[in-house]
Amino acid sequence: MSAASLPTSPARRTVEPAPTWVLWVTLPLALLGVAIATYLTIIHFNPKALHCSAGIFNCSAVLDSAQSKFLGIPVAFLGLFQYVVMTALCTPWAWRSKRREVHLARLTLAAVGMAFVLWLIAAELLIINNICEYCTGVHLITFALFICMVTTIPAMLGWNED
Amino acid sequence: LSLLAILLDDANRRGGCSEQRHEHVMVKRRRKRKSGALIAWVSVGVVVAIVLTFVLVKELSNSGNQRTSFGPTSPQVFDEVTQVPASVFNTVGVSSTLVVPHNVFAIGSHEPSFTEKVNGVVLPASFYYGAEFCPYCAATRWGLVIALSRFGTFANNRLYNMWSSATDSAGPNTPTFTFYGVKYSSPYFAFTGYEVEDRNGKALAVLPSNVHTLVNKYNQNLSFPFMDIANKTFLVNSAFDPLTLGGYTTQGAIASALKDTTSPVTQAIISTANYISAGICASAKNPPASVCHSSGVQAAATALGLKL
């Protein structure tokens, strides 16, 4: 291939500053996610600490189900891991980072988390036939974070522009 | 001067060009931003649409098997089964020859202990394991619901009508209740009812792992119905033949017959309730003397060999 036919390497693109609101919204959400995921992880080790109702809202039925593990790993652990990483990525320093990878990682984590939540909702509604209150809290937080990420990060990374 | 005029004119022309170019870029950028925001909100919309689809599928599957169409029991039926007079319990005692205690119940040793923390208090725990299609469960639930009502309450004063499978010849369409979606609370012990299959044999409730372990240990055939009261008293068989209820088509018909202590149906149901009550009294935390010292429950305890 001749040098002329090689694509020209564009100059490294800059990162637009994040809107101020997203800094104040995402960190508390991520911390709340850590709190609930921590509680669910504690429940995994000590099921008797669980306080939940029976009937359609029955977290013990969900947390004890086969779907409460993914590839042998308790989903509560995965949730805690995700939210610890998300918290780090939602600190003001991370939001102000000029490194595109940081923002890309945050967006990817939010998208993967959202996809996983969709699977868990399907499992709760269609397989287990019970809904876990605490898990629903985590799902709502994941959805809120997903909205924050998809409405801000693409613009920050300049994907919306030429 | 003329040179200055030419330069100024050129600069103005250039300025005009750059303004036009800037305007063009801004319009393009705004258009791109709009499309970027659209993509973002479309992805949010897709997530919402997927969740709504799950909910819709769930609703359709519920209406498809007609589970929910049975609805809650009428207040009158609820009162008749949850407020059986003490005189009925004591008059019937365990007089029914249709309920053979040693075929229906087994006595264990409380080992290992089976407890549950309810609102911060550790209580002896119990559970019922059955299925909505099962006619044996349908017959047994009558005595169980009546016994439970002596020790606690059903949330929102609500039970739900159910009929056993229409095609099971052991007792087709036996009127009964379901424990699915029903919450029960008592200060003396914890109870949860698990209906693991619906009226059409489709999977319903999922057992928590500790309950699953106990079912496998004490009910190795996984037969319905089964009840474990604190690993001490076990219901291991149908309380009585479901065909006993064969002439009844509604819950109301059976419930209103409960006043008649000479009826074989009343005797079978109330005897079952007294046996289950005795099992609860043997394990519950400070159970009510008004129930556990009653002659009907004492007679049941003696028949089962339980010390109260």
Interface residues (C-beta under 8 A of the other chain):
Chain A: P47 K48 A49 H51 S53 A54 G55 I56 S60 A61 D64 S65 M114 L118 I121 A122 L125 L126 I128 N129 N130 F143 F146 I147 V150 T151 P154 A155 W159 N160 E161 D162
Chain B: K28 R29 K32 R33 S35 G36 A37 I39 A40 W41 S43 V44 V47 I50 V51 F54 V55 V57 K58 S61 E116 K117 N119 A155 G181 V182 K183 Y184 T192 A203 L204 A205 V206 L207 P208 S209 N210 H212
